[in-house]
Amino acid sequence: MKRLLIIGGVLAALALGGFLLFQNYWYYLPGIVGNIRNPIGPNQDVAWSQGPAQPPTGERPPNIIVIVADDLGFNDISLNGGGFADGLVRTPNIDAIAQQGVNIEQGYASNATCSPSRAAIMTGRYPTRFGFEFTSAPPEFARYISHSTPGALRQPIFHEERVSAVPPRETLGLPPSEVTIAEVLQQQGYHTMLIGKWHLGEVPSMRPEAQGFDESLAILQGAGMYLRPDDPDVVNARVDFDPIDRFLWANLPYAVDWTRGGSEERARFRPRGYITDYFADEAVAAIEANRNRPFFLYLSFNAPHTPLQASRADYDALSAIPDHTERVYGAMLLALDRGVGRVMQALRDQGIDDNTMVVFVSDNGGAWYVGQPNLNAPFRGWKSTFFEGGIRSPFFVRWPNHLPAGARIPGPATHMDIFATAAAAAGAPAQPQSDGVNLLPFLRGEAQGAPHQILFWRSGPYRVVRDGDWKLQVSETPDRVWLHNLRDDPTEQHDLSVQEPERVAAMRAMIERQNANLPAPLWPALIEGPVRIDVPLDAPWREDQDYIYWSN
């Protein structure tokens, strides 16, 4: 009997220990399950499909490269506001795209978070037109971050009742019925390639190869590790006050998915070295392989999105920055800028620089959860908000001998315009369902005025319209509106909603008319989370701080 009691006690202790372990570490499960389902192999060489050995005779369509940074703040680019860390981090290669091409001063992301913005780039349409309203993430992500903010004055709201309506994470993506710019260019005879972050679905019908890409070397999910956390060449900066960051460190793989020829050749393996440099290496190789035929390259760096990881060499190069986290973030910007420079140099080395149109944008503004206060200066707001800091994007277009060098146009222009502009450059017919504008006449100085009179943004009950210089934001939580005249107040310091009630009513009606024609989201938002407009996540909470509730 005594022996049985001892065994029972041991089993009970083990069960209690297992329960406590699960309670503390359950949010590691998505990553564990994902790696079991789709194991990661060792690094392997990528053999990009080789184009013709000789260039074609006569005129040929331009190559098109779209470079997308991830969560890049407006002030992360030294051309815009002096650069990160009070100018200690410079971005000369990104700056050069604007200096040698056209800088669209009011460039906008089509959403304030990753997935919908990328859907807009791919389709040239408001993502809300086909229900792509929220960034795809597993329910465990929303559940974890909603229960991990003790001490905050405003608490997240988790909708447990909606969980059963969320399809599997792999299916949260771009509907196959949508026409992508890759498909349009493919039909024009372009060889189409994706390198970098996808975040538009992982099931076969939504993967890059099913959406118009001949070859893809991709991070399919929303983020990835830059190196293994224990790599001798990595310098990590964990942002422990951020539950999103803790979830990413627990679950993200250091892996890429390679596909060529549909599903005929597919592999998942570890990259080679620091992933920003790796993507640049492979972009250079892809350009060399395709120098003698028209190609479309969607180069979607995951930098500087969290987790914050720098290479040791880049970290050491910024010894003038005393704060560790700030220094790691700055080092990530160095790598991003270097990668852009290597791509531009490859075009010159291959003799195709003059016949390549390069577009550079960010998917949205810098993130509040990084804890760096001036990422989007001089604008208010962060990623996940529709204040200018959350949706203003660098928007540079370079095409030597076809677009003026060093020109600036006011805009506004948006992610959706990339589709129409690239299609026009390639000689493809206009898409009747597009919400975007062919920017080429504006970029050349042939068309005057604004490419867009009206632009909309929506994320759940948080909705926005820009009509000319006026911008109205309507929030349900908190229940309030903000009205700004961006011509006189580009940094949104002076809310005019009380002084302009008739304008508020008219612009509210515009939002309602737009919403009346939109479908329900493809999946529901599970979380509504507070984001303060003027301070990062680690700043103390105060009653007088402006905030919105972000739905996702």
N, C-alpha and C positions, 0 to 999 in steps of 0.2 A: 504493500500500500504506500509506504514511504517513497519507494522508487517511482511509483506512478505519479505521486504528487510532485516529485522533483521534475520528472519529464514534462508533466503538465505545466509546471511553472516556467520551465525553459521555453516550451512552445508558446506560452502566453507572452513571455518577454520578447520572443522573436516576432510574434505577431504585432505586439505593440510597437516594437522597434521598426518593423516594416511599415506599419501605418504612419508612424511619425516621419519616417523617411519619405514616404509618398506625399504626406502633407507638405513637407518642406521642398520637395524636388519634383512634384508632379509635372511642372511646366517644362521639364526636360523631355517629356515623352514624344512630342511631335518630331523633334530631331532624331531621337533614337529610332522611332518607327520608320521615318523617312529613309534613314541610312540602311535599315534592314530590308526595306522594300526595294530600294535602288542603291545597291552597294557602290562604293567609290573605289575605282581602280587606281593603280599608280599612273603617273604622268606618261603620256604618249605623245609622239610628234603628230602635229596636224599637217596633213598634206592638202593644201588648197588646190582646187581644180585649176589646171593650167589653161590659160587662154591661148590664142594663136601665137606662133613664134615671131611673126612679123606684124607690124601695124597695118591697118587697112589703108588703102589709098583714098584720097579725097576727104571730104568732110565726114566727121563722125559725131554722133550725139555726145554731149558732155557727160563725163563721169559725175556722179552725185554722191557726196558724203555728208551724212547728218551726224553730228557729234552731240551727244546729250550727256551732260553732267548730272549728278544725282544729289539733290538737296544743296546745290551751290547757292550761297548767299550773294546778293547783289554786290556787296562790298568785298566779297572774296576775290574779285577780279581787280587788279591794281588799276586798270584803265578807268573803272567806274568811280571809285572813291578813295583811291590811295592804296587799297589793299589791306589784307588781313594783318592783325597784330600791329596796328598803327604803321602799316607800310613796310614792315620787315619781311613780309612774304610777297614777292612779286610774281606776276603771271605774264611774262613778256610774249610767250608764244600764243596764248589766248588773245592778248591785247592785239597782236599783229594781225589776227584775222579781221578785226574791226578796222584797224589802221590801214590795211591793204584792201579792204572791201567796204561794205556799207554797214553802218551801225544804226539799227532801228532803236531809237531812244526809248520808246514806250513799247517794249516787247512784253508779251504776257503769256504765262502758262495758262492752259485751258482748264486746269483744276489746281488746287493747292496741295494735292498729294499725288503719289507716284503713279499708280495704275491708271486712273482716268486720264491723266496727262499723256501718258504713253499711248493710250487708246486714241486720243485726239490726234497725236502726231501720225499714227498709223493710218487713220481713216479720213482725216480732214473734216471730221464732224464733231459736234458736241457729243461727248460720250453719253450724256443723259438722253440723247435721242434713241439710243439702243439699250438703255438701262444700266450702263456701266457708270454707276454713280459713286461707288466707294472703292477704296483700295483693298485688294484681295488679301486676306489674312485668315489663319485658322481661328475657330472659336476660342481655343485655348489662349490665344494672344489677347483677345478682348477681355476674357475672363480674368486673366492674370493682371493686366494693367489696371483693370477697374478695382482691384482689391489691394493695390500696392502703393497707395498714396496717403499714408497716415499724416495727419497734421495739416493737410491742405484745407484752406478755407472753403473752397468749392470742391465737392467730391464727384468723381465720375459716376455715371449711371449705366449699369449693365442690364441688358434686356434678356434675361434667361428665357422668357417666354418666346423669344424669336429664334432661339438656337436650332430648334427642329426644322425651321424653314431655310436654313443655310445649307446649300449643297456642299459636297466635299471640296476642300480647298483647291484641288487640282483642276476643278471644273469652273472656278471663278475666273473667267477670262473673257477675251474678245470673241463674240459670237462668230462662227465660221461664215455666216451670211454677209458679214461686213466686208467690203472691198478694201484692201490695204494698198498703200503706195508701193509696196514691194510687188504685189500682184500686177498692178498697172505697169510698172517699169519692166517686169518680167515679160509681159506681153509685148513690150516695145523692143524686146531683144536684149535687155540688160541681164548681166549676171548679178544676182542679188545675194548679199551676205549680211549676216548679223554677227557682231562681236560685242558681248557684254550682257547687260541686264535686259531681260525680257519682261517678266511680271505681267503677262497677258494670258496666262493659262498654261497648264502642263499636260492635259490629256492630249492624245494624238491629233484630234481635230482642231486644237488651239495652239499647238506648238509652232515655232517659227516656220518649219518646213511645210506646214499645212496652210500658212498664211502668206506664202509668196517668196520665201527665202530658199535659194538653191543650197546654201550652206549656212550653218550657224554654229557658233562657239559661244554658248550662253550660260549665264546664271538665270535659270528659269524662274526662280522664286524672287521675292522682293528684295533680298540682300544676300550677302555672302561674306565669308572671311577673306581678308587680304593675304594672310599667311596663317599657318597654324599658330595658336597662341603660345606654344612653347618653342617655336622656331628660333634658333640663335640670332637670326637677322631681324626679328620683329621687335618693335617697341609698342606695347599696348597701353591704352588709357581707358580704363573702365569708368563709365559715368554712373556711379552707383546710386545716385539719387533718382535715376530714370528707370522706371520699370520696363520700358521698351528696350533699353539697352541690356538689362539683365536677361530678358527673354531672348534677345538675339545671341548673346554670348552662350546661352544654354543650348541653342538649337541650330545655329547656322553651320552649314558644312563649308569646308574649303574644297570646292569642287566646281567643275564646269561640265556642261553637256554638249557633245559634239555630234552634229548630224550633217550628212551630205547625201544628196540623191534621194530625197524623201526619207523613207525609213530603211533604206538599204544599208546604210552605214551609220551606226549610232553607238555612242559610248559615253560613259560618265567616268571622269577621272580627275585627279588632282592637277591643278595648274602647275606652272613652272615658275617658282619664285614669287615675288610680290605681284599681286594680281593686276594692279594698274600698269606696271611695266610689262607684264605678260600680255595684256590686251593690246598694248601699243606694239609689242614685238609681232604679234599675230596680224595686226592691221597692216604693218609694213610688209609682211610676207604676202598677205592677201592682195595688196596693191601691186606688188611686183608680179604676182602670178597673173594678174588681170590687166596689165598695162596696155595690152594690144586689143582690148575689146571694151565696150561700154560696161561699166559696173555701177552698182548702187551698194554703198557700204553704210549700214546703220551701226555706228560705233557708240555704244551706250555704256560709258564708264559707270561703275558703281560708286566712285569717289565724288564727294567726301562723305557719303552716307555712313552712319554708324554701322558696325562697331569701329571705334577709332583705333586704327593700327597703322603705324608708319614703318618704313624700312629704317634700319639703323643709320644708314648713310644720310638719308634725308633729315632724320632727327638731329644727327650730329651737326648738320649744316646750319641749323637754326639755334645755335647755342646762345644767341642774344635774347631769346625768349625765355624768361625764367619759369613761367608756369608750365607744368608738365603737359596737361591736357591741351592747352593752347598750342604748345609746341608740336604735339603729335598731329593735331588738326592742320596746322600750318605745313607740316611735312607732307601730309596727304595732298595738299594743294600743290606743293612742289612737284610731286609725282604726276599729278593730273596734267599740269602745264607742260612738263617734260614730254609726256605721252602725246599731247597735242602737237608739240613741236616736232616730234619724230615722224608723225603722220604727214605733216606739211613738208618736211624735208624729203620724205619718200616720194612725194609727188614731183618735186624738183629733180630728184635723182633719176626718176623714170621718164622724165621729159614730158609729163602729162599735166603739169601744174596749170598751164593756161587753159586747158580743156577740162577742168574739174571745178564744179561748184561745191563749195563747202559751207554748210550751215552749222552754227554753234549756238546751242541753247542749254538751259537747265530745265529739269522737269518741274521744279517749283522753287520757292525761296528756301533760305536756310532754316534749320529746325530749332525750335525753342528748347528741345530736350538735350541739345549739345552743351548748353550752359555758357555759351559765348555770347556776350551782349550785343555786339555790333555787326553781326553777320550781314544784316540787310540794310544797314545805314545807307542813306538817311531816312529810309522808309520805316513806318510802323508795321508791326505784324510779322508773323512767322509762317512757315509751312503749316498747313491745316487751317489757316485763316485767309479770308479774302481781302484783308488790308493789303496795300501795295507790296509790303515786304514778303507776303506769302505767295504772290502771283507774278510779281515783276521778274522777268527773266532776261539775261543777256540775249540778244538776238542779232547775231552778226552773220552776214552773207558775203562771201568772197568768191569772185569768178573773174580772174584777170582777163583784160581786154574785152569783157562783156559788161562788167559793172564798174562804176567809177571807184577809184581808190581813195579812201579817206573821207567818203561822203557820210553824211548823217541825215536821216529822215525822221520825222517825229513819230510816225505810226498813228494810232496803235495797230500793232500786228499781233498775231496769236499763233500758238502751236498749230492750229488747224490750217494755217496758210502754207505750212511747209509742203503739204500734200499737193495743193494746187500749183505752187511755184515749181516744185520738182517735176510734176507732170508736164507743165508748160515748157520747161527747159528741155525736156526729153522729147517734145513733140507729140505727147499723148493727148487724146481728146479730153475736154473738160468733163468732170463728173457731175451730173445734174443734182445729186443729193448732197454735194459738198457744202459745208458752212464756211469754208475757207476762201481766201482771195488769192489770185495769182499776183504776187508782189513784184514781179519783174518790171512792169511799167513804172511802179513807184521807185524801185531800186535804181532804175536807169535815169530817173528824173523826167520821164515822159508823162507821168500822171501826177497830178497835184491833189492836194486834199488828203483826207484820212482814208485808209483802206477799209475801216469799219466805223460806222456811226454808232452801232449798238453792239454790246457784248454782254453775255450772261454767264454767271457761275452759279452752281447749286451743289449743296451737300446736305441732304435731308432738309430740315426746316430752316437752314441757314442759306439765304439766297441773295443774289447780288445782280444789279444791272449797271452798266456804264452806258450812258447816252450822251454822246458828245463829250464834253468836259465834266459832266455831272455823274456822280457815282453814288448809288444808294445801296446800303447793306441792310438786310432785314434779318433779325435773329429772333428765334422763339425762346431760347434760353441763353442769356437773359432776354426778356421781352422788350426789345428796343430797336431803334433804327439809327443809322449814321448816314448823313448826307454830306458829301464833300464836293467842292468845285476843284477839280484837279488842275485846272489852268492856274488858278490863284493860290491853291493850297496842295501842291503835289505830294506832300508828306502827310496829309490828312490830320492836321492838327486841330482844325476848327469845324466842329459839327454844326451844320446849318439847318438841321431838320426842324427845329422849333421855328426858325425864321421863315422857312419855305414850306408850309404845310401843303399848299397846292401842288408844288413840284413833287413832294413826297407821295402824295396820293396818285399823281399821274404815273410816276415811276413804279409804284407798287402795282398799279394796273398792268403795266408792261410785263412785270414778273409773272403776274397771274395768267396773262394771256400766253406767255411762253410755257408755263408749267401745264396749262390745260392740254397742250399737244404732246406732252411727254409721257412715255410709258412708266410703269412702276419700276423701281430698281430690280435688277436681276437677282439680287439677294438683299436681305434687310441689313441695316446697321445694327450691330449688337451693342455698341458702346457709344455713349455721348460723354466726351471728356472735356474738361475745362482747359482752355489755352488763353493765357493772358497776352494782351496785345503788345505791351511795352517792355516786358522783362522776361528773361529766360526762366526755365523750369526751376532752377535752384535758388531763385530770388525769394526773399520772404514774402508771404502773402499779406496783402492789406485790403481793407474794405473798399478803398477808392480806386482800385485798379480795374481798368477796362478788361473785359474778357468775352470770349464766345465759347459755346459748346460745340465741339467738333464731332460730327457723326461719322461712324465707320463700323 
